[in-house]
Amino acid sequence: MESLNEKICLVTGANSGIGKATAMRLAELGTTVILVIRNHNRGERTLNEIIKFTGNKKVYLFIADLSSQTDIQNLAKTIKENFDRIDILINNAGAYFSQRHITVDGIEATFAVNYLSRFLLTNLLLDLILNSKQGRIIDISGEYHRKGKINFKDLEFTEKYSGLEATKQAKLAEILFTYELARRLANTNVTVNSVHPGAVATNIIYNDPDAHLVKKFAYRIFSIFLKNPFKAAENIIYLASSPELNDGTGKYFIDKNEVLSADLTYDENLAQKLWKASEEMTKIKIDKKEHQPKLNYKVE
């Protein structure tokens, strides 16, 4: 394992589950850890717990609701005011909605939170990541992508919503983004990879605003058989620290092993079409040569 002591790492969705376990482990290894958490009270508890448990005081909390593009824009602006680089960006935040919800930007929530938030945040922070001697972007995804499809005629499931189908589409979009970004950054010092950390016991069902008590109880029982978040976090730490991946980019991992993702994820035309749609939905235009976003909004 490569020493992470001098690294600056950002973890989204760090208040529980895999995100919290990953942040905790990174702090143990001596890194500077930036926590991105939606709820202030939960964020403060997580921050204090990580510092107390690890003894690492280089842990910083930033509050942002990643379903809001304004929050993401302001988050990126604030991080740039406080850090001159990011060595490792871990896009972990995600959510499950059993019923269709609309964000403050008028976008279907599953697509917005699980996919568009990382598309926007990653691109807004890309100049900081390019400032790293060896930047790494790690996208947390999952095997649901294998059954997903991108429905450009109805990306937001306005006609018939299914929480599971929306999740499959978002997971496929995540990996298409990983590979397309890797291609765009092929001649830079930044690698981009995706990882499925395994079937993990998280709070994702409990955070579903429409999940009924029976479903939550059943998940609690079922979660006994799922992987512990700290065990799953080791897969992410591997991608963050392995010298073997210094030049490895545009890959998909399961349990530290590189595997082939679904055939659709390698469709470059599909990825470019999704990228264009994502630019339109987030109101940014990425300069492909300089890897810099041209903003069509004012950050306040």
C-alpha positions as CSV (number, residue, x, y, z in Angstrom):
1,M,0.0,0.0,0.0
2,E,1.3,3.4,-1.0
3,S,1.6,6.0,1.9
4,L,-1.4,8.3,2.0
5,N,-0.1,10.5,4.8
6,E,0.3,13.6,2.7
7,K,-2.8,13.1,0.5
8,I,-5.9,15.3,0.6
9,C,-9.0,13.1,0.1
10,L,-12.6,14.1,-0.4
11,V,-15.5,11.7,0.4
12,T,-19.1,12.4,-0.4
13,G,-21.9,10.9,1.6
14,A,-19.6,10.4,4.5
15,N,-22.0,10.4,7.4
16,S,-22.8,6.7,7.4
17,G,-22.2,3.3,5.7
18,I,-19.4,2.9,3.2
19,G,-18.7,6.7,3.0
20,K,-18.2,7.0,6.8
21,A,-16.1,3.8,7.0
22,T,-13.9,5.0,4.1
23,A,-13.4,8.4,5.7
24,M,-12.6,6.8,9.0
25,R,-10.0,4.5,7.4
26,L,-8.4,7.3,5.4
27,A,-8.1,9.4,8.6
28,E,-6.5,6.4,10.3
29,L,-3.9,6.4,7.5
30,G,-3.1,10.0,8.2
31,T,-4.7,11.7,5.2
32,T,-6.4,15.1,5.2
33,V,-10.0,14.1,4.9
34,I,-12.8,16.4,3.5
35,L,-16.2,15.1,4.5
36,V,-19.2,16.1,2.4
37,I,-22.4,15.5,4.3
38,R,-26.0,16.8,3.8
39,N,-27.2,17.2,7.4
40,H,-25.3,19.6,9.7
41,N,-26.0,17.7,12.9
42,R,-25.1,14.3,11.5
43,G,-22.0,15.9,10.0
44,E,-20.8,17.3,13.3
45,R,-21.3,14.0,15.0
46,T,-19.4,12.2,12.2
47,L,-16.6,14.7,12.3
48,N,-16.1,14.5,16.0
49,E,-16.3,10.7,16.0
50,I,-13.7,10.3,13.3
51,I,-11.3,12.8,15.0
52,K,-11.8,11.1,18.4
53,F,-11.4,7.6,17.1
54,T,-8.4,8.2,14.9
55,G,-6.7,11.1,16.6
56,N,-6.3,12.7,13.2
57,K,-7.3,16.4,13.4
58,K,-6.9,17.0,9.7
59,V,-10.6,16.2,9.1
60,Y,-12.9,18.9,7.7
61,L,-16.6,19.1,7.3
62,F,-18.5,20.7,4.4
63,I,-22.3,20.7,4.3
64,A,-24.0,20.3,1.0
65,D,-27.2,18.7,-0.3
66,L,-26.1,17.0,-3.5
67,S,-29.6,17.0,-4.8
68,S,-29.2,20.7,-5.3
69,Q,-27.0,22.0,-8.1
70,T,-26.7,25.4,-6.3
71,D,-25.3,23.5,-3.2
72,I,-22.9,21.6,-5.4
73,Q,-21.7,24.9,-7.1
74,N,-21.2,26.6,-3.7
75,L,-19.5,23.5,-2.2
76,A,-17.0,23.5,-5.1
77,K,-16.4,27.2,-4.6
78,T,-15.8,26.9,-0.9
79,I,-13.4,23.9,-1.3
80,K,-11.4,25.9,-3.8
81,E,-11.1,28.7,-1.3
82,N,-9.7,26.3,1.3
83,F,-7.6,23.8,-0.7
84,D,-5.2,24.1,-3.6
85,R,-5.5,20.5,-4.7
86,I,-7.4,17.3,-4.2
87,D,-5.4,14.0,-4.5
88,I,-8.3,11.6,-4.2
89,L,-12.0,12.2,-4.9
90,I,-14.3,9.5,-3.8
91,N,-17.8,9.9,-5.3
92,N,-19.8,7.8,-2.9
93,A,-23.1,9.6,-2.2
94,G,-26.2,7.9,-3.3
95,A,-29.9,7.5,-2.5
96,Y,-32.8,5.2,-3.3
97,F,-36.3,6.5,-3.8
98,S,-39.1,4.0,-4.0
99,Q,-41.4,6.8,-5.2
100,R,-40.7,9.5,-7.8
101,H,-39.3,12.7,-6.3
102,I,-38.3,16.0,-7.9
103,T,-35.2,18.0,-6.7
104,V,-35.2,21.7,-6.3
105,D,-33.8,21.9,-9.8
106,G,-36.8,20.1,-11.2
107,I,-34.9,16.9,-11.9
108,E,-35.9,13.3,-11.0
109,A,-34.1,12.6,-7.7
110,T,-32.5,9.2,-8.4
111,F,-30.8,10.5,-11.5
112,A,-29.9,13.8,-9.9
113,V,-28.4,12.4,-6.6
114,N,-26.7,9.2,-7.8
115,Y,-25.4,10.4,-11.2
116,L,-25.7,14.1,-12.0
117,S,-24.3,15.2,-8.6
118,R,-21.0,13.4,-9.3
119,F,-20.9,14.6,-12.9
120,L,-21.2,18.2,-11.8
121,L,-19.0,18.1,-8.6
122,T,-16.2,16.2,-10.3
123,N,-16.0,18.6,-13.2
124,L,-16.2,21.6,-11.0
125,L,-13.3,20.3,-8.9
126,L,-11.3,18.9,-11.8
127,D,-8.7,21.7,-11.7
128,L,-7.9,20.9,-8.1
129,I,-7.5,17.2,-8.9
130,L,-5.3,18.1,-11.9
131,N,-3.1,20.0,-9.4
132,S,-2.3,16.8,-7.7
133,K,1.0,15.0,-8.5
134,Q,-1.1,11.9,-9.0
135,G,-4.9,12.5,-8.8
136,R,-7.3,9.7,-8.4
137,I,-11.1,9.8,-8.9
138,I,-12.9,6.8,-7.5
139,D,-16.6,6.3,-8.4
140,I,-18.6,4.0,-6.2
141,S,-21.1,2.1,-8.4
142,G,-22.6,-1.4,-8.4
143,E,-23.7,-4.5,-10.3
144,Y,-27.2,-3.1,-10.9
145,H,-25.6,-1.3,-13.9
146,R,-25.7,-4.6,-15.8
147,K,-29.4,-4.5,-16.1
148,G,-29.7,-0.8,-16.8
149,K,-30.4,1.2,-19.9
150,I,-30.3,4.9,-20.7
151,N,-33.7,6.0,-21.9
152,F,-33.0,9.4,-23.5
153,K,-36.6,9.8,-24.4
154,D,-37.5,9.7,-20.7
155,L,-34.4,10.0,-18.6
156,E,-36.5,11.1,-15.6
157,F,-39.1,8.4,-15.7
158,T,-42.0,10.9,-16.1
159,E,-44.2,8.2,-17.7
160,K,-43.8,5.2,-15.4
161,Y,-41.5,5.4,-12.4
162,S,-39.8,2.4,-10.8
163,G,-37.2,3.0,-8.0
164,L,-35.3,-0.1,-9.1
165,E,-35.3,0.7,-12.8
166,A,-34.3,4.3,-12.0
167,T,-31.4,3.0,-9.9
168,K,-30.3,0.6,-12.7
169,Q,-30.2,3.5,-15.1
170,A,-28.2,5.7,-12.7
171,K,-25.7,3.0,-12.0
172,L,-25.1,2.5,-15.7
173,A,-24.8,6.3,-16.2
174,E,-22.2,6.3,-13.4
175,I,-19.9,3.9,-15.1
176,L,-20.4,5.4,-18.5
177,F,-19.2,8.7,-16.9
178,T,-16.2,7.0,-15.3
179,Y,-15.0,5.6,-18.6
180,E,-15.7,8.8,-20.6
181,L,-13.9,10.9,-18.1
182,A,-11.0,8.5,-18.1
183,R,-10.7,8.8,-21.9
184,R,-10.8,12.6,-21.6
185,L,-8.0,12.6,-19.0
186,A,-5.9,9.9,-20.7
187,N,-2.9,12.2,-21.1
188,T,-3.0,13.8,-17.7
189,N,-1.9,12.8,-14.2
190,V,-5.4,11.8,-13.1
191,T,-6.9,8.3,-13.2
192,V,-10.6,7.5,-13.0
193,N,-11.9,4.1,-11.9
194,S,-15.2,2.6,-10.7
195,V,-15.7,0.1,-7.9
196,H,-18.5,-2.2,-6.7
197,P,-17.7,-2.5,-3.0
198,G,-20.0,-5.5,-2.6
199,A,-23.4,-6.1,-1.0
200,V,-23.1,-3.8,2.0
201,A,-25.3,-3.1,5.0
202,T,-26.0,0.6,4.7
203,N,-28.7,3.1,5.7
204,I,-30.0,3.5,2.1
205,I,-33.4,2.0,2.8
206,Y,-33.9,4.0,6.0
207,N,-33.2,7.2,4.1
208,D,-35.9,6.4,1.5
209,P,-38.7,8.9,2.5
210,D,-41.3,6.5,1.3
211,A,-40.1,3.2,2.6
212,H,-42.7,1.6,5.0
213,L,-41.9,0.1,8.3
214,V,-42.3,-3.5,7.1
215,K,-39.7,-2.9,4.4
216,K,-37.3,-1.3,6.8
217,F,-37.7,-4.2,9.3
218,A,-37.1,-6.8,6.6
219,Y,-34.0,-5.0,5.4
220,R,-32.7,-4.9,9.0
221,I,-33.0,-8.7,9.2
222,F,-31.5,-9.1,5.7
223,S,-28.6,-6.8,6.5
224,I,-27.2,-9.3,8.9
225,F,-26.0,-11.3,5.9
226,L,-24.5,-8.3,4.1
227,K,-20.9,-7.1,4.2
228,N,-19.8,-4.8,7.0
229,P,-19.1,-1.2,5.6
230,F,-15.6,-1.2,7.0
231,K,-14.8,-4.4,5.2
232,A,-16.2,-2.9,2.0
233,A,-14.2,0.2,2.5
234,E,-11.0,-1.8,2.1
235,N,-11.8,-2.2,-1.6
236,I,-12.0,1.6,-1.9
237,I,-8.8,2.1,0.0
238,Y,-7.1,-0.3,-2.4
239,L,-8.1,1.9,-5.3
240,A,-6.9,4.9,-3.5
241,S,-3.5,3.6,-2.4
242,S,-2.4,0.7,-4.6
243,P,0.9,1.5,-6.6
244,E,-0.4,-1.0,-9.2
245,L,-3.0,1.5,-10.2
246,N,-0.7,4.5,-10.7
247,D,-1.4,4.3,-14.4
248,G,-4.6,2.2,-14.4
249,T,-7.6,4.1,-15.5
250,G,-11.1,3.5,-17.0
251,K,-11.5,0.2,-15.1
252,Y,-14.1,-1.5,-13.0
253,F,-13.3,-3.4,-9.8
254,I,-15.0,-5.9,-7.5
255,D,-13.3,-6.9,-4.3
256,K,-9.9,-5.5,-5.5
257,N,-10.1,-7.4,-8.8
258,E,-10.5,-5.8,-12.2
259,V,-13.5,-7.2,-14.0
260,L,-15.3,-6.4,-17.2
261,S,-18.4,-4.2,-16.7
262,A,-21.5,-4.6,-18.9
263,D,-21.1,-4.3,-22.7
264,L,-23.1,-1.0,-22.8
265,T,-20.5,0.7,-20.6
266,Y,-17.9,0.5,-23.3
267,D,-20.2,2.2,-25.9
268,E,-18.3,5.5,-26.5
269,N,-21.2,7.0,-28.6
270,L,-23.6,6.3,-25.8
271,A,-21.2,7.8,-23.2
272,Q,-20.8,11.0,-25.3
273,K,-24.5,11.3,-25.8
274,L,-25.0,11.0,-22.0
275,W,-22.2,13.5,-21.4
276,K,-23.9,16.1,-23.7
277,A,-27.3,15.5,-21.9
278,S,-25.5,15.9,-18.5
279,E,-24.0,19.2,-19.6
280,E,-27.4,20.5,-20.5
281,M,-29.0,19.3,-17.3
282,T,-26.2,20.9,-15.1
283,K,-25.8,24.0,-17.3
284,I,-22.1,23.6,-17.8
285,K,-19.9,23.1,-20.9
286,I,-16.7,21.2,-20.5
287,D,-13.7,22.2,-22.6
288,K,-12.5,18.8,-23.7
289,K,-8.9,20.0,-24.4
290,E,-8.4,21.9,-21.2
291,H,-10.8,19.9,-19.0
292,Q,-12.3,23.1,-17.6
293,P,-16.0,23.8,-17.2
294,K,-17.5,26.9,-18.6
295,L,-20.3,27.8,-16.3
296,N,-23.7,29.0,-17.5
297,Y,-24.5,30.3,-14.0
298,K,-23.2,32.6,-11.3
299,V,-21.8,31.0,-8.2
300,E,-22.9,33.0,-5.1
